[in-house]
Amino acid sequence: MEWERVDKAGNRRDLQGEELAGHVCLITAGRGLGQYRFVESLRGDTLTLDRTWNLPPGAGAEFVVTTSSI
């Protein structure tokens, strides 16, 4: 899935070097809404999750990567 890294204000973020393992990836809009997965790693533009989606996010789906618990 192609994705863009932006903060809450819509500013582009470069997450390279940030440790995301253990963070939560939550689909917040679009197909797959409400599903979450735990992040295993971020390498380049590839976000690796702990398991596949039950319903894959559709084009235009939005998600957040956060440290908050679900």
PyMOL Python script that loads the backbone (N, CA, C, O; Angstrom):
from pymol import cmd

cmd.read_pdbstr("""\
ATOM      1  N   MET A   1       0.844  -1.164   0.000  1.00  0.00           N
ATOM      2  CA  MET A   1       0.000   0.000   0.000  1.00  0.00           C
ATOM      3  C   MET A   1       0.896   1.236   0.000  1.00  0.00           C
ATOM      4  O   MET A   1       1.869   1.301   0.752  1.00  0.00           O
ATOM      5  N   GLU A   2       0.575   2.197  -0.826  1.00  0.00           N
ATOM      6  CA  GLU A   2       1.320   3.447  -0.865  1.00  0.00           C
ATOM      7  C   GLU A   2       0.812   4.346   0.255  1.00  0.00           C
ATOM      8  O   GLU A   2      -0.384   4.371   0.547  1.00  0.00           O
ATOM      9  N   TRP A   3       1.720   5.080   0.876  1.00  0.00           N
ATOM     10  CA  TRP A   3       1.300   5.932   1.981  1.00  0.00           C
ATOM     11  C   TRP A   3       2.177   7.151   2.083  1.00  0.00           C
ATOM     12  O   TRP A   3       3.310   7.164   1.601  1.00  0.00           O
ATOM     13  N   GLU A   4       1.638   8.185   2.722  1.00  0.00           N
ATOM     14  CA  GLU A   4       2.351   9.442   2.903  1.00  0.00           C
ATOM     15  C   GLU A   4       2.477   9.711   4.386  1.00  0.00           C
ATOM     16  O   GLU A   4       1.516   9.543   5.136  1.00  0.00           O
ATOM     17  N   ARG A   5       3.650  10.124   4.810  1.00  0.00           N
ATOM     18  CA  ARG A   5       3.898  10.379   6.229  1.00  0.00           C
ATOM     19  C   ARG A   5       3.683  11.849   6.535  1.00  0.00           C
ATOM     20  O   ARG A   5       4.474  12.698   6.122  1.00  0.00           O
ATOM     21  N   VAL A   6       2.617  12.149   7.257  1.00  0.00           N
ATOM     22  CA  VAL A   6       2.324  13.526   7.654  1.00  0.00           C
ATOM     23  C   VAL A   6       1.935  13.550   9.124  1.00  0.00           C
ATOM     24  O   VAL A   6       1.461  12.556   9.674  1.00  0.00           O
ATOM     25  N   ASP A   7       2.148  14.720   9.759  1.00  0.00           N
ATOM     26  CA  ASP A   7       1.731  14.860  11.147  1.00  0.00           C
ATOM     27  C   ASP A   7       0.284  15.341  11.211  1.00  0.00           C
ATOM     28  O   ASP A   7      -0.364  15.477  10.173  1.00  0.00           O
ATOM     29  N   LYS A   8      -0.231  15.601  12.416  1.00  0.00           N
ATOM     30  CA  LYS A   8      -1.635  16.001  12.582  1.00  0.00           C
ATOM     31  C   LYS A   8      -1.984  17.273  11.825  1.00  0.00           C
ATOM     32  O   LYS A   8      -3.126  17.451  11.401  1.00  0.00           O
ATOM     33  N   ALA A   9      -1.011  18.156  11.652  1.00  0.00           N
ATOM     34  CA  ALA A   9      -1.234  19.421  10.951  1.00  0.00           C
ATOM     35  C   ALA A   9      -1.115  19.275   9.438  1.00  0.00           C
ATOM     36  O   ALA A   9      -1.324  20.245   8.709  1.00  0.00           O
ATOM     37  N   GLY A  10      -0.787  18.091   8.959  1.00  0.00           N
ATOM     38  CA  GLY A  10      -0.650  17.860   7.525  1.00  0.00           C
ATOM     39  C   GLY A  10       0.741  18.126   6.991  1.00  0.00           C
ATOM     40  O   GLY A  10       0.949  18.126   5.778  1.00  0.00           O
ATOM     41  N   ASN A  11       1.699  18.355   7.878  1.00  0.00           N
ATOM     42  CA  ASN A  11       3.077  18.579   7.464  1.00  0.00           C
ATOM     43  C   ASN A  11       3.777  17.255   7.195  1.00  0.00           C
ATOM     44  O   ASN A  11       3.661  16.311   7.976  1.00  0.00           O
ATOM     45  N   ARG A  12       4.500  17.194   6.088  1.00  0.00           N
ATOM     46  CA  ARG A  12       5.218  15.965   5.737  1.00  0.00           C
ATOM     47  C   ARG A  12       6.261  15.661   6.803  1.00  0.00           C
ATOM     48  O   ARG A  12       6.982  16.554   7.248  1.00  0.00           O
ATOM     49  N   ARG A  13       6.338  14.404   7.209  1.00  0.00           N
ATOM     50  CA  ARG A  13       7.287  13.954   8.228  1.00  0.00           C
ATOM     51  C   ARG A  13       8.231  12.936   7.633  1.00  0.00           C
ATOM     52  O   ARG A  13       7.829  12.104   6.819  1.00  0.00           O
ATOM     53  N   ASP A  14       9.480  13.000   8.035  1.00  0.00           N
ATOM     54  CA  ASP A  14      10.452  11.995   7.653  1.00  0.00           C
ATOM     55  C   ASP A  14      10.670  11.109   8.868  1.00  0.00           C
ATOM     56  O   ASP A  14      11.306  11.524   9.837  1.00  0.00           O
ATOM     57  N   LEU A  15      10.145   9.889   8.821  1.00  0.00           N
ATOM     58  CA  LEU A  15      10.229   8.992   9.962  1.00  0.00           C
ATOM     59  C   LEU A  15      11.478   8.137   9.935  1.00  0.00           C
ATOM     60  O   LEU A  15      11.661   7.293  10.812  1.00  0.00           O
ATOM     61  N   GLN A  16      12.339   8.330   8.955  1.00  0.00           N
ATOM     62  CA  GLN A  16      13.547   7.524   8.883  1.00  0.00           C
ATOM     63  C   GLN A  16      14.312   7.629  10.194  1.00  0.00           C
ATOM     64  O   GLN A  16      14.524   8.722  10.721  1.00  0.00           O
ATOM     65  N   GLY A  17      14.710   6.507  10.698  1.00  0.00           N
ATOM     66  CA  GLY A  17      15.499   6.480  11.928  1.00  0.00           C
ATOM     67  C   GLY A  17      14.663   6.434  13.190  1.00  0.00           C
ATOM     68  O   GLY A  17      15.192   6.145  14.264  1.00  0.00           O
ATOM     69  N   GLU A  18      13.363   6.711  13.092  1.00  0.00           N
ATOM     70  CA  GLU A  18      12.525   6.629  14.282  1.00  0.00           C
ATOM     71  C   GLU A  18      12.177   5.166  14.552  1.00  0.00           C
ATOM     72  O   GLU A  18      11.887   4.409  13.626  1.00  0.00           O
ATOM     73  N   GLU A  19      12.208   4.791  15.776  1.00  0.00           N
ATOM     74  CA  GLU A  19      11.886   3.415  16.160  1.00  0.00           C
ATOM     75  C   GLU A  19      10.373   3.294  16.314  1.00  0.00           C
ATOM     76  O   GLU A  19       9.787   3.890  17.217  1.00  0.00           O
ATOM     77  N   LEU A  20       9.748   2.526  15.437  1.00  0.00           N
ATOM     78  CA  LEU A  20       8.297   2.378  15.475  1.00  0.00           C
ATOM     79  C   LEU A  20       7.851   0.997  15.939  1.00  0.00           C
ATOM     80  O   LEU A  20       6.654   0.767  16.109  1.00  0.00           O
ATOM     81  N   ALA A  21       8.779   0.078  16.146  1.00  0.00           N
ATOM     82  CA  ALA A  21       8.405  -1.266  16.580  1.00  0.00           C
ATOM     83  C   ALA A  21       7.583  -1.166  17.862  1.00  0.00           C
ATOM     84  O   ALA A  21       7.983  -0.504  18.820  1.00  0.00           O
ATOM     85  N   GLY A  22       6.436  -1.830  17.865  1.00  0.00           N
ATOM     86  CA  GLY A  22       5.559  -1.819  19.023  1.00  0.00           C
ATOM     87  C   GLY A  22       4.478  -0.759  18.976  1.00  0.00           C
ATOM     88  O   GLY A  22       3.529  -0.807  19.759  1.00  0.00           O
ATOM     89  N   HIS A  23       4.609   0.213  18.057  1.00  0.00           N
ATOM     90  CA  HIS A  23       3.558   1.214  17.901  1.00  0.00           C
ATOM     91  C   HIS A  23       2.341   0.538  17.262  1.00  0.00           C
ATOM     92  O   HIS A  23       2.429  -0.591  16.779  1.00  0.00           O
ATOM     93  N   VAL A  24       1.225   1.231  17.265  1.00  0.00           N
ATOM     94  CA  VAL A  24      -0.015   0.708  16.702  1.00  0.00           C
ATOM     95  C   VAL A  24      -0.338   1.451  15.409  1.00  0.00           C
ATOM     96  O   VAL A  24      -0.235   2.676  15.349  1.00  0.00           O
ATOM     97  N   CYS A  25      -0.728   0.708  14.381  1.00  0.00           N
ATOM     98  CA  CYS A  25      -1.218   1.278  13.128  1.00  0.00           C
ATOM     99  C   CYS A  25      -2.729   1.061  13.115  1.00  0.00           C
ATOM    100  O   CYS A  25      -3.192  -0.079  13.091  1.00  0.00           O
ATOM    101  N   LEU A  26      -3.497   2.149  13.130  1.00  0.00           N
ATOM    102  CA  LEU A  26      -4.955   2.097  13.227  1.00  0.00           C
ATOM    103  C   LEU A  26      -5.562   2.742  11.989  1.00  0.00           C
ATOM    104  O   LEU A  26      -5.216   3.875  11.654  1.00  0.00           O
ATOM    105  N   ILE A  27      -6.465   2.036  11.301  1.00  0.00           N
ATOM    106  CA  ILE A  27      -7.171   2.605  10.153  1.00  0.00           C
ATOM    107  C   ILE A  27      -8.275   3.504  10.706  1.00  0.00           C
ATOM    108  O   ILE A  27      -9.154   3.051  11.439  1.00  0.00           O
ATOM    109  N   THR A  28      -8.212   4.799  10.338  1.00  0.00           N
ATOM    110  CA  THR A  28      -9.136   5.790  10.899  1.00  0.00           C
ATOM    111  C   THR A  28     -10.212   6.248   9.928  1.00  0.00           C
ATOM    112  O   THR A  28     -11.149   6.934  10.337  1.00  0.00           O
ATOM    113  N   ALA A  29     -10.107   5.887   8.643  1.00  0.00           N
ATOM    114  CA  ALA A  29     -11.119   6.273   7.662  1.00  0.00           C
ATOM    115  C   ALA A  29     -11.022   5.340   6.466  1.00  0.00           C
ATOM    116  O   ALA A  29      -9.942   4.864   6.116  1.00  0.00           O
ATOM    117  N   GLY A  30     -12.169   5.085   5.846  1.00  0.00           N
ATOM    118  CA  GLY A  30     -12.198   4.261   4.642  1.00  0.00           C
ATOM    119  C   GLY A  30     -12.389   2.779   4.947  1.00  0.00           C
ATOM    120  O   GLY A  30     -12.665   2.384   6.080  1.00  0.00           O
ATOM    121  N   ARG A  31     -12.231   1.971   3.897  1.00  0.00           N
ATOM    122  CA  ARG A  31     -12.411   0.528   4.041  1.00  0.00           C
ATOM    123  C   ARG A  31     -11.407  -0.023   5.043  1.00  0.00           C
ATOM    124  O   ARG A  31     -10.218   0.291   4.981  1.00  0.00           O
ATOM    125  N   GLY A  32     -11.887  -0.834   5.953  1.00  0.00           N
ATOM    126  CA  GLY A  32     -11.044  -1.395   6.995  1.00  0.00           C
ATOM    127  C   GLY A  32     -11.071  -0.592   8.283  1.00  0.00           C
ATOM    128  O   GLY A  32     -10.354  -0.908   9.233  1.00  0.00           O
ATOM    129  N   LEU A  33     -11.899   0.450   8.318  1.00  0.00           N
ATOM    130  CA  LEU A  33     -12.005   1.341   9.471  1.00  0.00           C
ATOM    131  C   LEU A  33     -12.064   0.572  10.788  1.00  0.00           C
ATOM    132  O   LEU A  33     -12.838  -0.374  10.934  1.00  0.00           O
ATOM    133  N   GLY A  34     -11.230   0.996  11.749  1.00  0.00           N
ATOM    134  CA  GLY A  34     -11.237   0.419  13.089  1.00  0.00           C
ATOM    135  C   GLY A  34     -10.249  -0.716  13.299  1.00  0.00           C
ATOM    136  O   GLY A  34      -9.949  -1.066  14.440  1.00  0.00           O
ATOM    137  N   GLN A  35      -9.740  -1.296  12.223  1.00  0.00           N
ATOM    138  CA  GLN A  35      -8.751  -2.366  12.387  1.00  0.00           C
ATOM    139  C   GLN A  35      -7.427  -1.768  12.843  1.00  0.00           C
ATOM    140  O   GLN A  35      -7.091  -0.635  12.498  1.00  0.00           O
ATOM    141  N   TYR A  36      -6.695  -2.531  13.607  1.00  0.00           N
ATOM    142  CA  TYR A  36      -5.359  -2.098  13.996  1.00  0.00           C
ATOM    143  C   TYR A  36      -4.407  -3.284  13.973  1.00  0.00           C
ATOM    144  O   TYR A  36      -4.806  -4.439  14.119  1.00  0.00           O
ATOM    145  N   ARG A  37      -3.139  -2.953  13.785  1.00  0.00           N
ATOM    146  CA  ARG A  37      -2.070  -3.940  13.795  1.00  0.00           C
ATOM    147  C   ARG A  37      -0.865  -3.310  14.481  1.00  0.00           C
ATOM    148  O   ARG A  37      -0.723  -2.087  14.509  1.00  0.00           O
ATOM    149  N   PHE A  38      -0.009  -4.147  15.029  1.00  0.00           N
ATOM    150  CA  PHE A  38       1.200  -3.637  15.660  1.00  0.00           C
ATOM    151  C   PHE A  38       2.327  -3.554  14.637  1.00  0.00           C
ATOM    152  O   PHE A  38       2.488  -4.444  13.802  1.00  0.00           O
ATOM    153  N   VAL A  39       3.097  -2.484  14.710  1.00  0.00           N
ATOM    154  CA  VAL A  39       4.209  -2.256  13.793  1.00  0.00           C
ATOM    155  C   VAL A  39       5.403  -3.091  14.228  1.00  0.00           C
ATOM    156  O   VAL A  39       5.793  -3.080  15.396  1.00  0.00           O
ATOM    157  N   GLU A  40       5.972  -3.811  13.281  1.00  0.00           N
ATOM    158  CA  GLU A  40       7.206  -4.558  13.541  1.00  0.00           C
ATOM    159  C   GLU A  40       8.429  -3.740  13.140  1.00  0.00           C
ATOM    160  O   GLU A  40       9.452  -3.772  13.825  1.00  0.00           O
ATOM    161  N   SER A  41       8.326  -2.998  12.017  1.00  0.00           N
ATOM    162  CA  SER A  41       9.470  -2.186  11.589  1.00  0.00           C
ATOM    163  C   SER A  41       9.047  -1.202  10.511  1.00  0.00           C
ATOM    164  O   SER A  41       7.983  -1.329   9.906  1.00  0.00           O
ATOM    165  N   LEU A  42       9.911  -0.215  10.289  1.00  0.00           N
ATOM    166  CA  LEU A  42       9.794   0.720   9.174  1.00  0.00           C
ATOM    167  C   LEU A  42      11.151   0.765   8.505  1.00  0.00           C
ATOM    168  O   LEU A  42      12.151   1.128   9.124  1.00  0.00           O
ATOM    169  N   ARG A  43      11.177   0.393   7.238  1.00  0.00           N
ATOM    170  CA  ARG A  43      12.414   0.446   6.449  1.00  0.00           C
ATOM    171  C   ARG A  43      12.085   1.130   5.132  1.00  0.00           C
ATOM    172  O   ARG A  43      11.307   0.607   4.335  1.00  0.00           O
ATOM    173  N   GLY A  44      12.673   2.291   4.904  1.00  0.00           N
ATOM    174  CA  GLY A  44      12.346   3.059   3.705  1.00  0.00           C
ATOM    175  C   GLY A  44      10.876   3.432   3.737  1.00  0.00           C
ATOM    176  O   GLY A  44      10.412   4.055   4.691  1.00  0.00           O
ATOM    177  N   ASP A  45      10.140   3.054   2.702  1.00  0.00           N
ATOM    178  CA  ASP A  45       8.703   3.326   2.651  1.00  0.00           C
ATOM    179  C   ASP A  45       7.876   2.094   2.983  1.00  0.00           C
ATOM    180  O   ASP A  45       6.683   2.050   2.683  1.00  0.00           O
ATOM    181  N   THR A  46       8.506   1.078   3.608  1.00  0.00           N
ATOM    182  CA  THR A  46       7.802  -0.158   3.921  1.00  0.00           C
ATOM    183  C   THR A  46       7.536  -0.257   5.414  1.00  0.00           C
ATOM    184  O   THR A  46       8.463  -0.342   6.220  1.00  0.00           O
ATOM    185  N   LEU A  47       6.274  -0.244   5.764  1.00  0.00           N
ATOM    186  CA  LEU A  47       5.829  -0.411   7.142  1.00  0.00           C
ATOM    187  C   LEU A  47       5.411  -1.875   7.291  1.00  0.00           C
ATOM    188  O   LEU A  47       4.446  -2.310   6.662  1.00  0.00           O
ATOM    189  N   THR A  48       6.127  -2.629   8.111  1.00  0.00           N
ATOM    190  CA  THR A  48       5.835  -4.044   8.305  1.00  0.00           C
ATOM    191  C   THR A  48       4.989  -4.203   9.564  1.00  0.00           C
ATOM    192  O   THR A  48       5.355  -3.728  10.640  1.00  0.00           O
ATOM    193  N   LEU A  49       3.857  -4.878   9.411  1.00  0.00           N
ATOM    194  CA  LEU A  49       2.922  -5.077  10.523  1.00  0.00           C
ATOM    195  C   LEU A  49       2.993  -6.516  11.028  1.00  0.00           C
ATOM    196  O   LEU A  49       3.549  -7.389  10.361  1.00  0.00           O
ATOM    197  N   ASP A  50       2.429  -6.755  12.201  1.00  0.00           N
ATOM    198  CA  ASP A  50       2.524  -8.073  12.822  1.00  0.00           C
ATOM    199  C   ASP A  50       1.675  -9.137  12.138  1.00  0.00           C
ATOM    200  O   ASP A  50       1.941 -10.328  12.298  1.00  0.00           O
ATOM    201  N   ARG A  51       0.660  -8.734  11.378  1.00  0.00           N
ATOM    202  CA  ARG A  51      -0.173  -9.691  10.641  1.00  0.00           C
ATOM    203  C   ARG A  51      -0.934  -8.948   9.555  1.00  0.00           C
ATOM    204  O   ARG A  51      -0.984  -7.718   9.558  1.00  0.00           O
ATOM    205  N   THR A  52      -1.525  -9.692   8.628  1.00  0.00           N
ATOM    206  CA  THR A  52      -2.264  -9.076   7.525  1.00  0.00           C
ATOM    207  C   THR A  52      -3.599  -8.539   8.021  1.00  0.00           C
ATOM    208  O   THR A  52      -4.082  -8.909   9.091  1.00  0.00           O
ATOM    209  N   TRP A  53      -4.180  -7.655   7.213  1.00  0.00           N
ATOM    210  CA  TRP A  53      -5.482  -7.079   7.532  1.00  0.00           C
ATOM    211  C   TRP A  53      -6.582  -8.105   7.260  1.00  0.00           C
ATOM    212  O   TRP A  53      -6.482  -8.874   6.304  1.00  0.00           O
ATOM    213  N   ASN A  54      -7.625  -8.127   8.081  1.00  0.00           N
ATOM    214  CA  ASN A  54      -8.804  -8.957   7.805  1.00  0.00           C
ATOM    215  C   ASN A  54      -9.493  -8.451   6.544  1.00  0.00           C
ATOM    216  O   ASN A  54      -9.903  -9.239   5.693  1.00  0.00           O
ATOM    217  N   LEU A  55      -9.617  -7.143   6.432  1.00  0.00           N
ATOM    218  CA  LEU A  55     -10.177  -6.476   5.257  1.00  0.00           C
ATOM    219  C   LEU A  55      -9.141  -5.444   4.829  1.00  0.00           C
ATOM    220  O   LEU A  55      -8.981  -4.427   5.503  1.00  0.00           O
ATOM    221  N   PRO A  56      -8.432  -5.680   3.725  1.00  0.00           N
ATOM    222  CA  PRO A  56      -7.375  -4.756   3.321  1.00  0.00           C
ATOM    223  C   PRO A  56      -7.911  -3.335   3.143  1.00  0.00           C
ATOM    224  O   PRO A  56      -9.003  -3.156   2.602  1.00  0.00           O
ATOM    225  N   PRO A  57      -7.160  -2.318   3.589  1.00  0.00           N
ATOM    226  CA  PRO A  57      -7.599  -0.941   3.413  1.00  0.00           C
ATOM    227  C   PRO A  57      -7.762  -0.622   1.928  1.00  0.00           C
ATOM    228  O   PRO A  57      -6.981  -1.086   1.097  1.00  0.00           O
ATOM    229  N   GLY A  58      -8.776   0.167   1.603  1.00  0.00           N
ATOM    230  CA  GLY A  58      -9.008   0.551   0.223  1.00  0.00           C
ATOM    231  C   GLY A  58      -8.230   1.806  -0.138  1.00  0.00           C
ATOM    232  O   GLY A  58      -7.640   2.461   0.722  1.00  0.00           O
ATOM    233  N   ALA A  59      -8.241   2.127  -1.419  1.00  0.00           N
ATOM    234  CA  ALA A  59      -7.612   3.368  -1.886  1.00  0.00           C
ATOM    235  C   ALA A  59      -8.254   4.534  -1.144  1.00  0.00           C
ATOM    236  O   ALA A  59      -9.478   4.612  -1.040  1.00  0.00           O
ATOM    237  N   GLY A  60      -7.440   5.423  -0.638  1.00  0.00           N
ATOM    238  CA  GLY A  60      -7.959   6.580   0.096  1.00  0.00           C
ATOM    239  C   GLY A  60      -8.172   6.334   1.575  1.00  0.00           C
ATOM    240  O   GLY A  60      -8.514   7.262   2.308  1.00  0.00           O
ATOM    241  N   ALA A  61      -7.977   5.090   2.037  1.00  0.00           N
ATOM    242  CA  ALA A  61      -8.105   4.825   3.473  1.00  0.00           C
ATOM    243  C   ALA A  61      -7.039   5.627   4.212  1.00  0.00           C
ATOM    244  O   ALA A  61      -5.953   5.858   3.681  1.00  0.00           O
ATOM    245  N   GLU A  62      -7.344   6.044   5.416  1.00  0.00           N
ATOM    246  CA  GLU A  62      -6.400   6.801   6.225  1.00  0.00           C
ATOM    247  C   GLU A  62      -6.072   6.006   7.480  1.00  0.00           C
ATOM    248  O   GLU A  62      -6.909   5.268   7.999  1.00  0.00           O
ATOM    249  N   PHE A  63      -4.842   6.167   7.959  1.00  0.00           N
ATOM    250  CA  PHE A  63      -4.461   5.488   9.176  1.00  0.00           C
ATOM    251  C   PHE A  63      -3.482   6.339   9.959  1.00  0.00           C
ATOM    252  O   PHE A  63      -2.865   7.260   9.422  1.00  0.00           O
ATOM    253  N   VAL A  64      -3.351   6.020  11.230  1.00  0.00           N
ATOM    254  CA  VAL A  64      -2.373   6.680  12.093  1.00  0.00           C
ATOM    255  C   VAL A  64      -1.456   5.619  12.677  1.00  0.00           C
ATOM    256  O   VAL A  64      -1.844   4.463  12.847  1.00  0.00           O
ATOM    257  N   VAL A  65      -0.233   6.034  12.980  1.00  0.00           N
ATOM    258  CA  VAL A  65       0.705   5.198  13.714  1.00  0.00           C
ATOM    259  C   VAL A  65       0.937   5.937  15.020  1.00  0.00           C
ATOM    260  O   VAL A  65       1.381   7.085  15.025  1.00  0.00           O
ATOM    261  N   THR A  66       0.633   5.273  16.122  1.00  0.00           N
ATOM    262  CA  THR A  66       0.629   5.942  17.411  1.00  0.00           C
ATOM    263  C   THR A  66       1.179   5.047  18.520  1.00  0.00           C
ATOM    264  O   THR A  66       1.250   3.828  18.369  1.00  0.00           O
ATOM    265  N   THR A  67       1.557   5.653  19.607  1.00  0.00           N
ATOM    266  CA  THR A  67       1.997   4.887  20.776  1.00  0.00           C
ATOM    267  C   THR A  67       0.830   4.611  21.706  1.00  0.00           C
ATOM    268  O   THR A  67       0.964   3.854  22.666  1.00  0.00           O
ATOM    269  N   SER A  68      -0.323   5.227  21.424  1.00  0.00           N
ATOM    270  CA  SER A  68      -1.487   5.029  22.284  1.00  0.00           C
ATOM    271  C   SER A  68      -1.972   3.600  22.245  1.00  0.00           C
ATOM    272  O   SER A  68      -1.871   2.926  21.220  1.00  0.00           O
ATOM    273  N   SER A  69      -2.496   3.140  23.359  1.00  0.00           N
ATOM    274  CA  SER A  69      -3.067   1.792  23.381  1.00  0.00           C
ATOM    275  C   SER A  69      -4.489   1.819  22.842  1.00  0.00           C
ATOM    276  O   SER A  69      -5.167   2.844  22.905  1.00  0.00           O
ATOM    277  N   ILE A  70      -4.926   0.703  22.319  1.00  0.00           N
ATOM    278  CA  ILE A  70      -6.256   0.589  21.749  1.00  0.00           C
ATOM    279  C   ILE A  70      -7.186  -0.003  22.779  1.00  0.00           C
ATOM    280  O   ILE A  70      -8.372  -0.188  22.506  1.00  0.00           O
TER     281      ILE A  70
END
""", "prot")
cmd.dss("prot")
cmd.show_as("cartoon", "prot")
cmd.util.cbc("prot")
cmd.orient("prot")
